[in-house]
Amino acid sequence: MGNLIEIVDSLENKISKLLHIHELLRKKNKELEEIIQENKSREAYLQTQLESFSKENQTLKSANAILGSNEYKRETKLKINSLIREIDQCIVQLSE
């Protein structure tokens, strides 16, 4: 009978330890999920910033070419020609 009580006590201790470890892991998991969410938000913000800077960079390249820089003249001419073609298409559609 005494041996059975020791086994039950041992099982209770082990279960108690497992429950404690489970609770610690649950809390750690929640913390990690919060960190993941923060990182996703930060990534979205940085992606938006990158797109904004990319557009600004393209605008500055075009402005630089218009101001006389030879480096981006070809790109600017191609963009202007593309815009002229779009305007011509709009005029054609309006005249129909």
C-alpha positions as CSV (number, residue, x, y, z in Angstrom):
1,M,0.0,0.0,0.0
2,G,2.9,2.4,0.9
3,N,4.4,1.7,-2.5
4,L,1.2,2.6,-4.3
5,I,1.1,5.9,-2.4
6,E,4.6,6.7,-3.5
7,I,3.8,6.0,-7.1
8,V,0.7,8.2,-6.9
9,D,2.7,11.0,-5.3
10,S,5.4,10.6,-7.9
11,L,2.8,10.8,-10.7
12,E,1.2,13.9,-9.1
13,N,4.6,15.6,-9.0
14,K,5.4,14.7,-12.6
15,I,1.9,15.9,-13.7
16,S,2.4,19.1,-11.8
17,K,5.8,19.7,-13.4
18,L,4.4,19.0,-16.8
19,L,1.5,21.4,-16.3
20,H,4.0,24.1,-15.2
21,I,6.2,23.5,-18.2
22,H,3.0,23.6,-20.4
23,E,2.0,26.9,-19.0
24,L,5.5,28.4,-19.5
25,L,5.6,27.1,-23.1
26,R,2.1,28.6,-23.7
27,K,3.2,32.0,-22.4
28,K,6.4,31.8,-24.5
29,N,4.4,30.9,-27.6
30,K,2.1,33.9,-27.0
31,E,5.1,36.2,-26.7
32,L,6.6,34.8,-30.0
33,E,3.3,35.2,-31.8
34,E,3.2,38.8,-30.7
35,I,6.8,39.3,-31.9
36,I,5.8,37.7,-35.3
37,Q,2.9,40.1,-35.6
38,E,5.1,43.1,-34.8
39,N,7.6,42.0,-37.4
40,K,4.9,41.6,-40.0
41,S,3.6,45.1,-39.3
42,R,7.2,46.4,-39.5
43,E,7.7,44.5,-42.8
44,A,4.6,46.0,-44.3
45,Y,5.7,49.5,-43.2
46,L,9.1,49.0,-44.6
47,Q,7.7,47.7,-47.9
48,T,5.5,50.8,-48.2
49,Q,8.5,53.0,-47.5
50,L,10.5,51.1,-50.1
51,E,7.8,51.6,-52.8
52,S,7.6,55.3,-51.9
53,F,11.3,55.8,-52.1
54,S,11.4,53.9,-55.4
55,K,8.8,56.1,-56.9
56,E,10.6,59.2,-55.6
57,N,13.9,57.9,-57.0
58,Q,12.3,57.4,-60.4
59,T,10.8,60.9,-60.3
60,L,14.2,62.4,-59.4
61,K,15.9,60.5,-62.2
62,S,13.3,62.0,-64.7
63,A,13.8,65.5,-63.3
64,N,17.5,65.1,-63.4
65,A,17.3,64.1,-67.1
66,I,15.0,67.0,-67.9
67,L,17.5,69.4,-66.3
68,G,20.2,68.3,-68.6
69,S,21.8,65.2,-67.2
70,N,22.9,62.9,-69.9
71,E,22.7,59.8,-67.7
72,Y,18.9,59.4,-67.8
73,K,18.1,61.2,-71.1
74,R,17.2,58.0,-72.9
75,E,14.8,56.9,-70.2
76,T,13.2,60.3,-70.1
77,K,12.8,60.4,-73.9
78,L,11.2,56.9,-73.9
79,K,8.8,58.0,-71.1
80,I,7.9,61.2,-73.0
81,N,7.3,59.2,-76.2
82,S,5.1,56.7,-74.3
83,L,3.1,59.6,-72.9
84,I,2.7,61.2,-76.3
85,R,1.4,57.9,-77.7
86,E,-1.1,57.6,-74.9
87,I,-2.3,61.2,-75.6
88,D,-2.6,60.5,-79.3
89,Q,-4.7,57.4,-78.5
90,C,-6.9,59.5,-76.3
91,I,-7.3,62.1,-79.0
92,V,-8.2,59.4,-81.5
93,Q,-10.8,58.0,-79.2
94,L,-12.3,61.4,-78.5
95,S,-12.5,62.2,-82.2
96,E,-14.5,59.0,-83.0
